[in-house]
């Protein structure tokens, strides 16, 4: 929905500045949704999300700025380094569970938790992009007939346009962990409608997920929301089987090939004081 530029706040903090595309900025409904995104991010805080630094939802070019997380997305990491080993899946699961705890504590449902919206910083994952988040205590701005999200990373109730609660995020957490472990969706590929049908009716294929984690991922992917663990229960299950290695924070929890990607995302020695060219966004 826009371009993201690297910048600095007045105090010198590195920030990611999202600037909305002009064609969307002219739409009143989109501006309302963007204002809701700003409110959602402002409500959420925690070590595994990217805090809001500033925003201008009413400006001619609506924008928001969050703390910059220097690292590749999980999608980029898996594409370049392959599926994650078990010793990296545990900290990914723990960090995402903590991130969901913080999001849900603010009474927000992300609704688009996917590998592209998980950044891998040196000290753990960050959940970003609340572009289609919904506050649990506010009416949805999306018509009931509209299904929004990324087909491979949607919960059954999201597909059915049912009321979404925190358990929807737990289902997508399971999808993200299965992707990190295998490099693919546990419900396969193909046309979006076929994927959505399999999510609703078929069992997830988890044979490529390491056995110690497979049961937890399967529990997250239960069709019925009430049958899924809560994020605190996910976190307890992870910490019952895994403890952070003693070399942290000097090391990273990621595979060696992913750790080698981190320097690409480090800050330059000097961030220009003027906006970067729209032709060279950090992410879009």
Secondary structure by P-SEA (a helix, b strand, c coil): cbbbbbbccccccbbbbbbccccccccaaaaaaaaaaaaaaaacccccbbbbcccccccccccccccccccccaaaaaaccccccaaaaaaaaaaaaaaaaaaaaacccccccccccccccccbbbbccccccccccccccccccccccccccccccccccccccaaaaaaaaaaaaaaaaccccccccccaaaaaaaaaccccccccccccaaaaaaaaacccccccccaaaaaaaaaacccccccccccccccaaaaaaccccccccccccccccccccccc
